[in-house]
Amino acid sequence: MRKTNNTVFRVLIYFIFFTLLFGVIISCNQDSIFADISVEPPPVDPLIKGSPTNIVLFDDVICVAGIGADTIHSYGSGKWTTLKPGKQIAALAATSTHLYALVYSDMMDTELRCYDGAAKTWTTINKGTAVSMQTLFSANDHLFVGAKNGNTWSIYYDNSGTLVPVIINIAELNGAAFSASNYFLATGNGVYMGNNLSAFPADIIQGSAGNIKGIINVNGVITAVSRDGRILRYDTGEFKIVSSTSDYHYTGAMWIWEETGGSNQLLLLGVQGDGSYNKGYRELTLVGGVPPASGAPVTPGGSLSSVKPDDKSRYDASLAKYSVYSILQVPLTVDTPAAGKEPLIFASTALNGLFVLKDGQWNAQD
């Protein structure tokens, strides 16, 4: 009988212990939830809903559109204006003199429209043999187009109003950059490099194999990111790994952030993670203006960051919840912030519209 009573007593003690432990865990989680709610920005109706296009600079304004919408929204000198290419928009790109819009009424029948900044007129580019155009990027004042014919991808460039093949039978075009007379084209196979668009090498650069999602010239150093979490920098004929992670995927969003009133720079990198707060973007500190040989990016909110330490919780409760597919800090040539204010940063999210960092708070751009 005593043994039975002891057993019941132990069971009772365990029950009480685990009940209390469970209550503490729930309480902590509720504290975290309430903390998130307390700093979460008030919801606003975004200017651009759903999935915005890539954000581009053209003629000293910022241009962005909603994928599937018929209007390009342009920001400059503190105000928004609109531009209409004539059909639904799938992607944007720009050179110093022209804004390009990939438009469609049927995604299997896309058109490439070109806006002349001087003449203020739209024309249609002759797509040549490019069957189904899908992506647009520019480098060194040349427009590059990724087009698909069945299961085959090819890259074209705009040669005076007509698309001409650069490389055929490769993979999706995900970005373009230029440095020291060479073009770098990022694709789902790796990075291709050449200095003659009429005779472009069809072999990927050593060290770049894989699904390269974005590429940028960082003050003379070509830098790329891959879907599988690598940051790569081009050095003496090959790409070398700066960092690698399995915690999230890079989307291809890349931009150089400049410190206000200082000389420090960061490379902003859009990410897509699996957790609720493992999205947004990361920041890689540049050393002497270029990516270090080795170094890991961090979440915004540190001592040197686009987000001040006191505003980190507000970032975590807003943009950190959404995958970022394009990001851009507004140059001073586009908009000069008031005294004591930071330049705006815009970000295109996967499904939650266009966001803006203003006065320390990320929120949808209204």
VEXFITI-11714 format. One record per residue: x, y, z of N, C-alpha, C in turn. Coordinates in steps of 0.001 Angstrom, whole numbers, plus 500000, padded with zeros to 6 digits. Atoms other than C-alpha are relative to their C-alpha. Layout:
N
XYZXYZXYZ/...
***
This chain:
366
500824498794500000500000500000500000500853501248500000/499115498843499951502808502397500852500678500225498658/499355499873501302504503501644497524499061500670498988/500979499416500905501308502494495706499829501488500266/500144498591499659500959505741497596501194500821499526/498790499301500468504569506688496785499957500227498483/500086499890501456503966506018493105499021501102499601/501003498970500293500843508164493078500548501379500314/499431498715499606502726510920494915501004500504498963/499021499599500993505563510904492355499319500455498710/500741499633501201503108511000489463499389501397500158/500618498710499732501350513936491105501047501124499922/498926499009500024504651515799491575500419500293498562/499627499812501411505628515216487915498945500799499248/501094499306500679502217516394486782500035501496500312/499952498594499603502497519611488774501194500705499361/498778499404500559506077520228487557499828500327498529/500121499779501442505294519798483884498876500985499663/501055499010500188502083521817484193500547501409500174/499381498691499768504070524724485649500968500366498875/499049499755501073506783524343483017499281500402498728/500772499677501199504210524358480243499423501414500091/500539498656499804502636527472481724501037501072499794/498921499030500193505993529256481788500306500171498529/499711499944501437506655528354478137498933500796499273/501101499288500637503210529579477068500070501475500318/499898498596499587503698532771479059501090500724499232/498896499392500745507063533441477381499612500251498552/500405499839501390505593532841473955499001501137499847/500971498919500065502708535175474721500690501347500142/499249498758499863505159537821475898500632500400498674/499377499728501294506978537465472564498976500475498988/501059499626500937503717537663470621499533501418500272/500464498658499656502557540733472539501055501050499687/498925499059500329505979542354472066500000500303498511/500055499800501450505716541800468299498842500916499623/501169499195500314502222543275468248500229501459500372/499813498636499516503357546324470219500855500845499066/499135499234500900505947547303467587499610499839498537/500410500212501390504158546069464466499370501278499452/500541498747500543503384549028462159498523499867499689/501420500047500356499740549939461572499850499646498525/500156500393501408498472548348458344499587501183499132/500368498967500972498277550629455308499717499321498672/500318500517501326496904550098451830501170500342499071/498796499688500774500040549751449644499688500628498647/500113499385501323500481551903446565500066498934498916/499854501105500944501624548784444706499735498714500755/500419501204499282499863545627445863500630498759499377/499567501281500541500770541985445385501497499908499832/498577500201500285504138541349443736500512501123499101/499428498958500852506004544453442524501120499443499116/498876500344500870508545544270439710501318500354500692/498722499475499550512247544906440147499948501525499990/499982498542499874512913548514441208501206500517499220/498906499531500857515000550483438684500130501519500078/499716498565500100516606553911438329499954500413498543/500065499497501376515752555899435221499778501505500016/500178498562500189516253559568434405499750500712501334/500066499405498659516728560507438090498656499801500695/501180500400499240513527558791439253500075498496500260/500136501426499702512716555407440822498762499492499276/501140500567500720510451553213438668499705498592500502/500431501330499559508450550192439839498527499841499627/501392500276500364505173548519438899499551498727500687/500533501261499521502897545789440120499951499004498858/500058501015501048503280542560438163498537499702499678/501379500191500434500077542219436158499205501287499915/500666498698500098499181545923436491500409500684498695/499699499309501256499241548408433611500670501354500220/499472498685499663500875551357435423501379499901500643/498692499846499375504498552219436203499936501200500933/499972498912499029504882554320439350501434500511500099/498673499379499974507808556764439364500099500950501184/499804499157498820509223558464442473501223500887499822/498885499070500040511393561561442557499604501319500637/500244498702499353511711564810444533498784499972500911/501050500089498990509254563548447140498601499738499496/501350500244500503506331562760444844499985498850498994/500214501114500916504894559938442737499268500474498747/500710499787501256503860560101439074499798498637499340/500289501279500663502649557418436655500323500055498516/499667500174501414503494556097433213499359498692499556/500695501205500472501575553562431108500602499514498683/499419500540501238503299551292428549498971499388499059/501027500468500923499978550049427149499405498643500291/500533501312499658499561546522428538500412499647501419/499606500468498674500045544480431705501524499825500061/498546499939499848503597544679433070500522498759500724/499370501162499377505851541730433893501355500330500606/498657499678499507509288543344434407500419501357499454/499437498724500425511245546598434125501514499925499965/498548499803500015514818547570433257500246501382499404/499729498658500500516540550840432376501466500166499645/498666499503500319519584552302430680499996501493500328/499946498578499683520671555931430967499006500815499186/500877499232500879518349556976428137498627499371499768/501248500692500315515571554374427925499515499151501175/500664500880499040513096552625430210499318498889499213/500572501159500692512086549122429139498946499336500890/501062500718499296508876547354430108499633498748499218/500460501250500590508140543713429395498504499914500283/501450499940499830504380543678428808499344498806499311/500701501172500558501755541100427916498497500178500143/501415500270499775498120540295427452499843498504500223/499887501441499797499075536620427409501484499718500233/498594500198499666502316535493429104500770499198498956/499329500723501077503059533264426115500260500919498804/499833499057501108502969536356423884500398501357500570/499527498765499374505079539050425542500554500972498960/499430498940500823506159542361424025500995500791500833/499018499155499323509098544598424869499780501435499549/500258498598500292508200548279425077501144500853500517/498855499146499685510811551035425163499548501461500071/500371498601499801510281554545426570501237500872499857/498908499057500246512564557292425250499832501188500942/500122498942499014513235559717428095500020501390499416/499924498674500632514006562612425759498746500294499179/501158499789500870511176562148423261498676499781500723/501209500302499221508669560968425925499024499140499203/500840500857500831507390558272423562500341498527500230/499817501451499916506898554489423650500134499414498594/499896500777501236508043552166420856500096498529500383/499908501442499765507996548386420500501283499462499385/498750500598500467511290546502420215499688498765499158/500124501197500833511549543922417424500652498830500730/499460501083499170511949540679419372500736498934499196/499233500953500799513473538768416458499576498565500259/500299501417499756513719535063417341499669499709501452/500340500205498584512969535606421046498509499697500109/501403500428500045509740533627421443499214500521501204/500723499611498791508601534137425053500968500695500956/499081499237499151510521536925426807499528499950501448/500366500213498602510625536459430585500674500964500973/499270499171499050513309538599432298500768501113499286/499285498845500542515004541985431753501064500472500990/498936499421499172518324543366433056500857500894499110/499128499126500771520722546101432005501387500059500617/498616499820499553524485546613432223500730500795498933/499210499174500919526759549244430667499159500546498855/500929499405500977523792550848428887499547499034498916/500568501006500898522825547593427190498886499252500730/501094500785499447519534545796427740500179498535499631/499932501446500221519611541997428134498638499381500332/501309500639499871516545539776427788500185498491500099/500055501454499914516024536214428964498707499522499369/501186500460500721513632534395426610499960498475499972/500190501448499954512186530903426597499265499529498753/500645500641501133511286528709423624499800498541500362/500222501347499472509648525564424964500738499843501314/499192500209498801512115524236427553501399500592499872/498676499455500270515071526136426104500042501497500274/499792498586499708516365529479427387501134500559499147/498932499295500702518427532021425448500057501434500503/499814498615499592519833535485426155500169500868498756/499940499049501114519375538449423802500414501369500532/499800498609499623520425542089423801499373500907498951/500623499043500901518833545165422285501061500683499155/499062499403500948520793546169419199499225500971499114/500669498934500768519259549468418012498561499658499649/501415500250500216515665548329418408499637498600499572/500250501397500348516028544640417514500772499096500948/499322500932499109516828541755419864500872499037499189/499013500856500659519943539820418830500511498987501009/499548501010499036521049536511420434501428500269500500/498674499956499390524002536577422834500481498577500259/499717501426499754523955532959424061498683499254499859/501210500796500163521439530276423112500144498671500741/500061501329499369520353527030424761500745499947501334/499372500026498670521351527869428336498907499913501062/500985500009498924519277528699431453499456501408500193/500660498719499742517122531515432803500996501104500335/499170498841499700518741534956432849499506500646501293/500370499459498690518793536283436449500696501310500346/499322498743499697521041539347436232501108500291499018/498914499571500889523686541338434359500828501067500698/499090499000499436526734543395435369501131500235499009/498907499647500904529720545050433713501181500499500813/498777499526499342533330545632434766501195499764499092/498721500118500714536645546307433018499838499400498611/500296500371501387535246545845429469499282498665499855/500667501298500072533530542546430354498566500064500518/501369500200499538529844541697430643499933498686500775/500216501201499191528792539191433324498501499720500028/501403500366500077525494537367432791499729498846500955/500326501006498988524027535462435752498805499177499544/501057500897500462521908532431434896499787498866500996/500262501175499181520458529286436395501074498943499905/498870500931500126523613527460435246501264500505500668/498764499386499534526231529910436508500169501354499329/499733498673500560527882533125435303500833499874498727/499277499940501268528992533753431709500653501380499879/499277498738500134531560536443430862500529500161498586/499451499727501323532564538103427594500041501487499742/499907498583500340533506541431426034499476500305498604/500537499821501348531968540893422588498622499352499950/501357500532499969528199540536422517499654499214498747/500241500746501235528381539175418980500719498655499977/499264501276499924530770536358419958500263499702501469/499916500168498542530035535580423598500353498564500356/499632501365499595531738532565425240498820499278500641/501116500798499495529322529771426117500414499098501154/499540500778498845531252528437429132499883500850501253/500140499243498757530523529428432717501370500229500639/498763499676499302533216531026434864500224498996501122/499656500946498941535019528681437236499531500534501354/500462499636498663533481528686440706498594500551500051/501334499393500014530084529973439567498891499004499692/501014500993500348528269526703438813498861500027501021/501164499986499131524741526632440197499009501056499562/501060499051500331521606528750440175500362501368500573/499594498661499570522991532297440362498799500928499854/501239499228499987520096534582441339500195501492499790/499777498575500168521738538015441187501470500314499865/498605499606500209524910539888440249500076501527499963/499858498550499915526238543419440813501482500365499999/498639499463499929529390545492440355500110500812501289/499817499321498715530462546486443876501320500759499956/498814499138500059532897549348443305501184499317499308/498957500640500791534820547352440693500148498509500198/499930501451499741534377543853442154498635499376499687/501245500683500355531735541663440505499641499017501107/500465500803498869529690540015443245498671499350499629/501206500744500359526999537351442839499475499240501206/500603500836498957524587535386445033499292498830499336/500618501205500550523219531896444517498771499609500809/501205500497499348519943530233445357500347499175501236/499646500885498889521768527799447663500777500685501119/499458499301498840523086530530449981501442500439499919/498615499547500129526491531491448570500078501461499560/499583498701500529527962534967448166501341499770499323/498793500243500791530623534944445438500593501313499534/499336498822500580533214537522444352500983499552498940/499127500344501117535100537496441071501408500494500276/498612499665499682538868537429441502500931499196499102/498993500611500888541554536722438873499486498779499257/500472501036500909539482534675436482499041498984500564/500932500964499423537241532779438901499203500635501134/500799499556498857534525533224441513500424499229501249/499618500605498723535468532598445125498913500280501032/501073499907499021533131532044448062500374500975501116/499857499077498876532786534940450513499338499401501231/500700500683498905530237533091452660498993499031499408/500980500992500423527803530201452494499113499638501184/500930500338498932524689529364454490498897499106499466/501172500804500354521842526873454483498766500506500742/501104499478499191519638529051456710498936500704499158/500943499307500858518002530909453816500534499990498570/499631499918501412518068531428450043500126501466499604/499915498651500556519226534547448223499037500122498820/501000499794501062516555535992445925500589500669498768/499414499235501092518866538118443756499901501499500205/500055498569499671517939541488445302501348500428500567/498681499538499580521236543401445680500084501515499815/499815498559500114522068547048446381501089500451500970/498959499436499143524945549100447810499391501138500825/500500498977499069523820551072450882501155500879500447/498968499057499591525769554214451754499600500714501282/500242499346498717526053555641455244499841501508499810/500211498555500080524658559157455583501056500731500827/498990499228499297527434561572456476501258499232500325/498813500822499750530051558810456445500458499318498737/499441500679501167532065556593454153499729498502500000/500260501434499914530860553146455259498923499575499007/500973500550500935528951550944452845499648498565500396/500473501365499796526915547744453094499443499481498682/500676500634501127525751545285450470498717499384500536/501296500508499574522030544679450975499614498823499101/500273501245500719520898541172449990498632499462500393/501319500550499723517280540017449717500058498507500232/499991501428499686516544536604451230498579499454500098/501231500748499817513828533991451372500309498864500964/499748501035499001513783531847454526498767499170500253/501108500898499707511609529085455878499195500431501217/500689499589498788510740530632459249499179501254499804/500879498848500089508184533350459948500766501314499982/499234498759499905510883535936460697501397499835499393/498700500285500591513707534554458555500028500426498543/500055499496501373513068536627455460500604501400499976/499459498646500033513635540315454655501293500080499219/498711499877500669517250541100453824501130499905501009/498801500062499167520791540761455140500965501084499535/499034498937500292523704543209455237501420499456500118/498590500394500004527309542451454283500844501270500063/499147498824499870529838545026455506501104499961498953/498962499899501009532103546175452695501278500536500637/498695499608499465535808546563453451500756500724498894/499391499211501066537453549350451487499090500127498796/500971499845501080534263549535449442499677498738499234/500244501249500729534309545890448315499719498869500985/500227501131499113533194542530449710501317499420500513/498777500610499482535782540929452004500221498623499383/499725501348500500537485537682451004499173498968500748/500829500887499190535534536063453825499218500838500998/500818499236499062532657537421455847498539499661499827/501405500389500040529066536589456740499095501216500149/500957498912499835526129538963456288499198499816501284/500765500041498750523965539826459295498627500625499797/501330499406500008520383540793460055500095501494500303/499974498562499713519695544569459998499740500293501477/500216499586498620519825546377463322501254500062500837/498734499944499278523514546300464253500528501417500120/499413498675499795525891549152465024500188500754498685/499957499421501349526470549769461290498933499293499186/501139500660500635523179549104459562499078501032499373/501046499156500569520420550518457391498865500201501000/500995499907498934518235549947460470500727500276501313/499351499661498737519253551632463720499689498949501057/500235501018498955519632549314466769498664500175500721/501263499764499292516639550957468469498783499643499150/501118500299500896514502550176465407499982498542499545/499911501392500447515474546505465042498694499232500248/501232500729499692512329545221466760498894500373499015/501009499579500976510242547246464321500261499360498637/499673500739501227512115545690461373499536498547500133/500364501407499785511589542216462873498497499784499898/501458500132500005507849542875463157499373500385498667/500564499563501280507490544106459571500667499287498833/499429500543501240509766543443456576500657498642500198/499341501292499754511554540498458227499068498818499760/500974501073500212508343538502457696499764499688498526/500292500137501421508414538866453906501277499843499175/498860500170500901510785537692451171500160501254499142/499710498775500745512478540615449399500658499634498674/499514500366501328513032540341445635500643501169499246/499286498851500560514303543850444870500124501025501115/499790499014498943515787546553447102500876501118499448/499281498845500537517114550067446462499958501153501001/499919498766499216518330553013448553499916501177499034/500220498873500906517127556261446966501238500895499968/498835499118500107520139558231445641499618501457500243/500251498578499747520486561899446529499617500746498724/500394499371501273520087562730442815498507499857499740/501432500233500170516525561393443050499185500784501022/500744499344498927515443562837446386500964500366501122/499146499562498905517261564894449020499185500017501285/500786500041498762516017564033452524500152501285500800/499944498832499129515240566772455022501129499819501020/498914500034499019517874567644457620499667499010501108/500189500983498950518322564812460092499276498748499571/500711501167500521516456562324457883500935499140499154/499236500939500819517833559228456124499333499850498632/500617500295501302517330558488452396499053498801500112/500949501112500010514375556211451737500652498747499424/499643501279500617514899552523450961498697499317499609/501173500723500475512320550689448842500331498516499854/499825501444500150511822546920448767498746499389499393/501100500761500581509655544674446582499892498667500723/500212501273499315508159541777448532499351499003499053/500522501042500879506927538479447133498510500179499728/501451499932500164503206539005447744499361501161500739/500559498997499098502794541930450137500251501434499569/499897498666500550503466544900447878501349500662500206/498792499204499896506063547653447874500129500551501419/499714499490498654507661548514451248500999501144499919/499063498885499923509616551595452302500512500128501430/499415499672498699511999552367455168500009501519500121/500142498561499820511078555831456418499924500307501487/499978499616498588511879557435459781500177498783500918/499680501157499160513213554125461117499003498877499952/501059501006500035510095552118460247499802499445498597/500383500663501246509590549573457466498494499817500004/501428500200500136506009549577456248499656500046498505/500430499919501398504033549280453014499987501455499551/500038498650500568504436552320450771498572500333499604/501392499640500330501069554056450672499943501146499001/
***
